[in-house]
């Protein structure tokens, strides 16, 4: 499948546009509506964080998507200074807080979440639920 890559301005309205592009790509990859909803939420959190924390001077956000062997990888890169991931994971969240759950949401909805470049590069991975069964069907047809 063709990879997707685009650059967006670091503005709140760009979050909607970038999330929409990621959703369209996931749809083309054959993800279910439920999986697409999860991808949209997790990517939205990564994008919102990139705009709020990484692009304070209205920089740019780069989005890259690829699909290989039943797994979608979404990368969100901003041009900000990043953050200390170990500090974020060490903090205990107040359950009554209204903010600060984005990374937890990403981890809950995706199969893999990783941070590089001091957090200014987020990688989200989601395995398509029917990918394993499709691979098994292909194997059985060859036998």
N, C-alpha and C positions, 0 to 999 in steps of 0.2 A: 504494500500500500504506500501511497505517496505521503511523505512527511509534510507537516504543516509548520510554518514559522512566520511570525509577524511581530511587528513592533507597534506599541501603543503609547500614547502620551500618558504620563503618570497622573491622571485625573480620575475622580470618582466615576464619571460617565464612561471612561474607558473600561472599567471593570465589567460593566454590562456587555460591552462589545466583545471584549476578550473572552468572557465566559460563554457568550453565544457562539463564538468561533470554536471553542473547545467542545461544546455540546454538539455542534454540527459534525465535528470530526468524530466524536464518539458514536454518534448515530450512524455515520457511514461505516464504522467498524463493526456494527452489528450488536452493540450493547442494548440490553433491555431498557424499558422506560425507567424501572426502578434503579438500575445501575447508572443510567444517565443522570437521574436526579441526584444520586450520591456523588457522582463526578462533578456535577454543577456546583453542589454545595461546597465540596472540598476545594475545588479550583477557585470558587468565589472567595473563600477565606484566604487562600494564598495570594490572589490578586489584590484583595482589599488590604492585606498586610503590606504588600509591595507598594501600593499607592500611599498608604498612611505612614509607613515607617521608612520606606526605601527611596521614595521619590519626592521628598519634601520640597525640593526646588523644581518641581514639575519636570522631572527627568522622564526617562522612558522605561517601559516594561517590555521585555521580549518574552513571547510565548512560543514554545515549540512542542509539537505533539508527534508521536510516532506509535505505530502499532506493529508488533512483531510477535509471532507465536502465541496469539491470543491475549497479549498483554498491552495495554495502553500506558504510555509514559507521557506525562505532561510536565514540562519544565517552565517555571516562571522565574525570570531573572530581572532584578531591578538594579539600578545604578547607585543605590544607596550604600551606606557604610556597613550594613548588616547588624547582627546582634549576637549575643553570647547565648547559644542554645542551651548550654548546661545550666545557666542561670534560670532560664525560662522553665526548664523541666524540674528544677529543684524547688521552685516556688510553689507553694500550696495555694490553690485557687479558692477564694471564698465562694461557696456554693450560691450565695445570694448576689454575687457580682453580676453586673449586666454586660461586662466585656471581659475579654481575655481568654476566650475558649477556642479561638481559631485553630491553634495547633492541635488541641485535643480533638476537635471535630474532624480535622484532616486525618488524624490517626484512626479515628473510629470508622471512617467511611472508606478509606483506601486500603489496599493490601500492602503498600509500601510508601513511606514518607521519609525523605532525607533532605538534609540541608548542607550546602557547600558555600564556600566564599563567605564565611561568617554569617550565613543565613540569608544572603541576598540572592541565593540560587536555591530554589525549592524544587524537588523532584517528587512527583506523585505517581504512583503506579496502581493500576487496577486491572486485575485479570478478569476477562469475560467469563461469566458463569458457565456458558455452554462450550467454552473452548476445549476443556478436557474431554467432553463427550464427543465433540467433533473430531478430535485427534484420534480417539479410540475407534470411531466409526471408520476413519480413513485406514487405520491399521488393519481392521477386520476385513475391509474390502480387498486389501492386497493379498490376504492369506488364501 
